[in-house]
Amino acid sequence: MTDAVEHTPETSEEDDERDDSHLDDIEEGAGCTEIWEHLAEKRGN
């Protein structure tokens, strides 16, 4: 049994203003490696 607490992130005004368009091409549920590879490819351009 785990003592994990379920947490629902709250949205804030700061989240609404954050520009995360650089993540638009990443599939939902992608892991750290996929995100890192995507960002590294973008930096190469």
Stockholm file with secondary structure:
# STOCKHOLM 1.0

chainA/1-45         MTDAVEHTPETSEEDDERDDSHLDDIEEGAGCTEIWEHLAEKRGN
#=GR chainA/1-45 SS CCCCCCCCCCCCHHHHHCCCGGGTTSCTTCCHHHHHHHHHHHHHC
#=GC SS_cons        CCCCCCCCCCCCHHHHHCCCGGGTTSCTTCCHHHHHHHHHHHHHC
//
